[in-house]
């Protein structure tokens, strides 16, 4: 039986809704922490961010680069805005609010842009800056999952079997993404990791 909220496929399940909310909170906290640390560096250039752990895992090294201000202001400010939308979406999904298909499509497009930005930042961080920002890596981890979940929700909301089939292939692609990123990081920074063994 269908309730007033619409067909079950039109609203993400409770686990998916909960994950969207929690991932949004985690992303928002990471972005906010990075923004606060960036402001502290502007006030005191000698400030050591909380996530500067060693020569490789160092937010401070990443924060002061041109890539950290791609649009002329600190990148985490984009994250604060974007993850705020994700948090609100998670709350509405948990409350079983039927959001229109255009909303989910727009969120998927926004997360697709986020994915492109994440790919750019990963390559810049590894190959140009030669440092890894732990809070940035949190964003690298949760953004792809959010992208897959919203893409699947969009396909379900639009009741489009072709899109649902394509969206179903995103999970194996996601696993491949994580494997590639882990292998690239392990290989590129092996000179440091090997000293810890």
C-alpha positions as a Markdown table, in Angstrom:
| # | Residue | x | y | z |
|---|---|---|---|---|
| 1 | Unk | 0.0 | 0.0 | 0.0 |
| 2 | Unk | 1.3 | 3.5 | -0.9 |
| 3 | Unk | 1.3 | 6.2 | 1.7 |
| 4 | Unk | 0.9 | 10.0 | 1.2 |
| 5 | Unk | 4.7 | 10.3 | 0.9 |
| 6 | Unk | 4.7 | 8.5 | -2.5 |
| 7 | Unk | 6.0 | 5.2 | -3.7 |
| 8 | Unk | 8.7 | 3.6 | -1.5 |
| 9 | Unk | 11.3 | 3.8 | -4.4 |
| 10 | Unk | 10.8 | 7.6 | -4.5 |
| 11 | Unk | 12.2 | 8.1 | -1.0 |
| 12 | Unk | 15.6 | 6.7 | 0.1 |
| 13 | Unk | 15.4 | 3.9 | 2.6 |
| 14 | Unk | 16.1 | 4.6 | 6.2 |
| 15 | Unk | 19.7 | 3.3 | 6.1 |
| 16 | Unk | 20.4 | 5.4 | 3.0 |
| 17 | Unk | 18.7 | 8.5 | 4.5 |
| 18 | Unk | 20.7 | 8.0 | 7.7 |
| 19 | Unk | 23.9 | 7.7 | 5.9 |
| 20 | Unk | 23.3 | 10.8 | 3.8 |
| 21 | Unk | 22.7 | 12.7 | 7.1 |
| 22 | Unk | 25.7 | 11.3 | 8.9 |
| 23 | Unk | 28.0 | 11.8 | 5.9 |
| 24 | Unk | 26.8 | 15.4 | 5.6 |
| 25 | Unk | 27.6 | 16.0 | 9.2 |
| 26 | Unk | 31.0 | 14.5 | 8.9 |
| 27 | Unk | 31.8 | 16.4 | 5.7 |
| 28 | Unk | 30.5 | 19.6 | 7.3 |
| 29 | Unk | 32.7 | 19.1 | 10.4 |
| 30 | Unk | 35.7 | 18.4 | 8.2 |
| 31 | Unk | 35.1 | 21.5 | 6.1 |
| 32 | Unk | 34.4 | 23.7 | 9.1 |
| 33 | Unk | 37.6 | 22.5 | 10.9 |
| 34 | Unk | 39.7 | 23.2 | 7.8 |
| 35 | Unk | 38.2 | 26.7 | 7.4 |
| 36 | Unk | 38.9 | 27.5 | 11.0 |
| 37 | Unk | 42.4 | 26.3 | 10.8 |
| 38 | Unk | 42.9 | 28.3 | 7.6 |
| 39 | Unk | 41.8 | 31.5 | 9.3 |
| 40 | Unk | 44.1 | 30.7 | 12.2 |
| 41 | Unk | 47.0 | 30.4 | 9.7 |
| 42 | Unk | 46.1 | 33.8 | 8.2 |
| 43 | Unk | 46.2 | 35.3 | 11.7 |
| 44 | Unk | 49.3 | 33.5 | 12.8 |
| 45 | Unk | 51.5 | 32.1 | 10.0 |
| 46 | Unk | 53.3 | 29.9 | 12.6 |
| 47 | Unk | 50.1 | 28.1 | 13.6 |
| 48 | Unk | 50.2 | 24.3 | 13.3 |
| 49 | Unk | 46.8 | 22.9 | 12.2 |
| 50 | Unk | 45.4 | 20.0 | 14.2 |
| 51 | Unk | 45.7 | 17.7 | 11.2 |
| 52 | Unk | 49.4 | 18.3 | 10.5 |
| 53 | Unk | 50.6 | 15.0 | 11.8 |
| 54 | Unk | 53.9 | 14.2 | 9.9 |
| 55 | Unk | 55.6 | 15.2 | 6.6 |
| 56 | Unk | 53.1 | 13.3 | 4.5 |
| 57 | Unk | 49.8 | 13.8 | 6.5 |
| 58 | Unk | 49.9 | 17.6 | 6.7 |
| 59 | Unk | 47.0 | 19.9 | 6.3 |
| 60 | Unk | 49.2 | 22.9 | 6.8 |
| 61 | Unk | 51.3 | 22.1 | 3.7 |
| 62 | Unk | 48.1 | 21.8 | 1.6 |
| 63 | Unk | 46.3 | 24.9 | 3.0 |
| 64 | Unk | 48.9 | 27.4 | 1.9 |
| 65 | Unk | 49.0 | 26.3 | -1.8 |
| 66 | Unk | 47.2 | 27.9 | -4.7 |
| 67 | Unk | 45.1 | 24.7 | -5.2 |
| 68 | Unk | 43.6 | 25.2 | -1.7 |
| 69 | Unk | 42.0 | 28.4 | -3.0 |
| 70 | Unk | 40.8 | 27.3 | -6.4 |
| 71 | Unk | 38.2 | 30.0 | -6.7 |
| 72 | Unk | 40.1 | 32.7 | -4.8 |
| 73 | Unk | 38.9 | 31.7 | -1.4 |
| 74 | Unk | 39.5 | 28.6 | 0.8 |
| 75 | Unk | 38.0 | 25.5 | -0.8 |
| 76 | Unk | 36.5 | 24.3 | 2.5 |
| 77 | Unk | 34.0 | 27.2 | 2.3 |
| 78 | Unk | 32.5 | 25.4 | -0.7 |
| 79 | Unk | 32.4 | 22.3 | 1.5 |
| 80 | Unk | 30.5 | 24.1 | 4.3 |
| 81 | Unk | 27.8 | 25.2 | 1.8 |
| 82 | Unk | 27.6 | 21.9 | 0.0 |
| 83 | Unk | 27.6 | 19.6 | 3.0 |
| 84 | Unk | 24.9 | 21.9 | 4.6 |
| 85 | Unk | 22.6 | 21.0 | 1.7 |
| 86 | Unk | 23.5 | 17.3 | 2.2 |
| 87 | Unk | 22.6 | 17.5 | 5.9 |
| 88 | Unk | 19.3 | 19.1 | 5.2 |
| 89 | Unk | 18.6 | 16.5 | 2.5 |
| 90 | Unk | 19.4 | 13.7 | 5.0 |
| 91 | Unk | 17.0 | 15.2 | 7.6 |
| 92 | Unk | 14.2 | 15.5 | 5.1 |
| 93 | Unk | 14.8 | 11.9 | 3.9 |
| 94 | Unk | 14.8 | 10.6 | 7.4 |
| 95 | Unk | 11.5 | 12.4 | 8.0 |
| 96 | Unk | 10.2 | 10.6 | 4.9 |
| 97 | Unk | 9.6 | 13.8 | 3.0 |
| 98 | Unk | 9.0 | 13.2 | -0.7 |
| 99 | Unk | 11.5 | 15.5 | -2.5 |
| 100 | Unk | 10.8 | 16.2 | -6.2 |
| 101 | Unk | 12.9 | 14.4 | -8.8 |
| 102 | Unk | 14.4 | 17.7 | -9.9 |
| 103 | Unk | 15.8 | 18.2 | -6.4 |
| 104 | Unk | 17.5 | 14.8 | -6.5 |
| 105 | Unk | 18.7 | 15.4 | -10.0 |
| 106 | Unk | 20.2 | 18.7 | -9.0 |
| 107 | Unk | 21.9 | 17.2 | -6.0 |
| 108 | Unk | 23.3 | 14.5 | -8.2 |
| 109 | Unk | 24.6 | 17.1 | -10.7 |
| 110 | Unk | 26.1 | 19.0 | -7.8 |
| 111 | Unk | 27.8 | 15.9 | -6.4 |
| 112 | Unk | 29.1 | 15.1 | -9.9 |
| 113 | Unk | 30.8 | 18.5 | -9.9 |
| 114 | Unk | 32.1 | 17.7 | -6.4 |
| 115 | Unk | 33.5 | 14.4 | -7.7 |
| 116 | Unk | 35.3 | 16.2 | -10.5 |
| 117 | Unk | 36.7 | 18.6 | -8.0 |
| 118 | Unk | 37.7 | 15.8 | -5.7 |
| 119 | Unk | 39.6 | 14.1 | -8.6 |
| 120 | Unk | 41.4 | 17.3 | -9.3 |
| 121 | Unk | 42.3 | 17.8 | -5.6 |
| 122 | Unk | 43.5 | 14.2 | -5.3 |
| 123 | Unk | 45.9 | 14.5 | -8.2 |
| 124 | Unk | 47.1 | 17.9 | -7.1 |
| 125 | Unk | 47.6 | 16.8 | -3.5 |
| 126 | Unk | 49.6 | 13.6 | -4.5 |
| 127 | Unk | 51.6 | 14.8 | -7.5 |
| 128 | Unk | 52.0 | 18.5 | -7.1 |
| 129 | Unk | 51.8 | 19.4 | -3.4 |
| 130 | Unk | 53.2 | 16.0 | -2.3 |
| 131 | Unk | 51.2 | 16.0 | 1.0 |
| 132 | Unk | 47.9 | 14.6 | 2.2 |
| 133 | Unk | 45.4 | 16.5 | 4.2 |
| 134 | Unk | 43.5 | 14.1 | 6.5 |
| 135 | Unk | 40.3 | 16.1 | 6.6 |
| 136 | Unk | 40.4 | 16.4 | 2.8 |
| 137 | Unk | 40.7 | 12.7 | 2.6 |
| 138 | Unk | 37.5 | 12.4 | 4.7 |
| 139 | Unk | 35.8 | 14.4 | 1.9 |
| 140 | Unk | 37.5 | 12.2 | -0.8 |
| 141 | Unk | 36.0 | 9.2 | 1.0 |
| 142 | Unk | 32.4 | 10.4 | 1.6 |
| 143 | Unk | 31.7 | 12.4 | -1.5 |
| 144 | Unk | 31.8 | 9.4 | -3.9 |
| 145 | Unk | 29.4 | 7.4 | -1.7 |
| 146 | Unk | 27.0 | 10.3 | -1.5 |
| 147 | Unk | 27.2 | 10.7 | -5.3 |
| 148 | Unk | 26.3 | 7.0 | -5.8 |
| 149 | Unk | 23.4 | 7.2 | -3.3 |
| 150 | Unk | 22.0 | 10.3 | -4.8 |
| 151 | Unk | 22.4 | 9.0 | -8.4 |
| 152 | Unk | 20.5 | 5.8 | -7.4 |
| 153 | Unk | 17.8 | 7.9 | -5.6 |
| 154 | Unk | 17.4 | 10.1 | -8.7 |
| 155 | Unk | 17.0 | 7.1 | -10.9 |
| 156 | Unk | 14.4 | 5.6 | -8.5 |
| 157 | Unk | 12.6 | 8.9 | -8.1 |
| 158 | Unk | 12.3 | 9.3 | -11.9 |
| 159 | Unk | 11.3 | 5.6 | -12.2 |
| 160 | Unk | 13.7 | 5.2 | -15.1 |
| 161 | Unk | 14.8 | 1.6 | -15.5 |
| 162 | Unk | 17.7 | 2.5 | -17.8 |
| 163 | Unk | 19.1 | 5.0 | -15.3 |
| 164 | Unk | 18.5 | 2.5 | -12.5 |
| 165 | Unk | 20.6 | 0.0 | -14.4 |
| 166 | Unk | 23.4 | 2.5 | -15.0 |
| 167 | Unk | 23.2 | 3.5 | -11.3 |
| 168 | Unk | 23.5 | -0.1 | -10.3 |
| 169 | Unk | 27.0 | -0.2 | -11.9 |
| 170 | Unk | 28.2 | 2.7 | -9.8 |
| 171 | Unk | 28.9 | 0.5 | -6.7 |
| 172 | Unk | 31.6 | -1.6 | -8.5 |
| 173 | Unk | 33.0 | 1.7 | -9.9 |
| 174 | Unk | 33.1 | 3.1 | -6.4 |
| 175 | Unk | 35.1 | 0.1 | -5.1 |
| 176 | Unk | 37.4 | 0.6 | -8.1 |
| 177 | Unk | 37.8 | 4.2 | -7.1 |
| 178 | Unk | 38.8 | 3.4 | -3.6 |
| 179 | Unk | 41.3 | 0.7 | -4.7 |
| 180 | Unk | 43.0 | 3.0 | -7.2 |
| 181 | Unk | 43.3 | 5.9 | -4.7 |
| 182 | Unk | 44.7 | 3.7 | -2.0 |
| 183 | Unk | 47.2 | 2.1 | -4.3 |
| 184 | Unk | 48.3 | 5.4 | -5.8 |
| 185 | Unk | 48.8 | 6.9 | -2.3 |
| 186 | Unk | 50.6 | 3.8 | -1.1 |
| 187 | Unk | 52.9 | 3.7 | -4.1 |
| 188 | Unk | 53.6 | 7.5 | -4.3 |
| 189 | Unk | 54.4 | 7.9 | -0.6 |
| 190 | Unk | 56.0 | 4.5 | -0.1 |
| 191 | Unk | 59.3 | 6.2 | 0.6 |
| 192 | Unk | 57.7 | 7.5 | 3.8 |
| 193 | Unk | 55.4 | 4.6 | 4.7 |
| 194 | Unk | 58.4 | 2.2 | 4.5 |
| 195 | Unk | 60.2 | 4.1 | 7.3 |
| 196 | Unk | 57.3 | 3.4 | 9.6 |
| 197 | Unk | 57.5 | -0.4 | 9.2 |
